[in-house]
Amino acid sequence: MAGPVEYRNVLQKGSHIHGFRLNWDHNNSIIHKGQLPLAIPLEPEPSYDEVLAFVGKAFRNSNIEWALPPPWVGMLF
């Protein structure tokens, strides 16, 4: 794994991301087994709009702002 040792196998309580490149193990291919042991916390806690912008950029979706927030979004943040 290429990610920081201090985040390996740590249960993250807030918003976090399991980066593909950070979890890739060329020798073991744990990603193919559904195991992502490294998560990097997102600090400060992002808003719904910030998460939406991040996902839009990550998936190269230029019109993701059209996605309406679900009615329960206020309970997440």
Beta strands, then each sheet from edge to edge (+ up, - down):
strand 1: 16-17
strand 2: 40-41
sheet 1: 1+ 2-
end
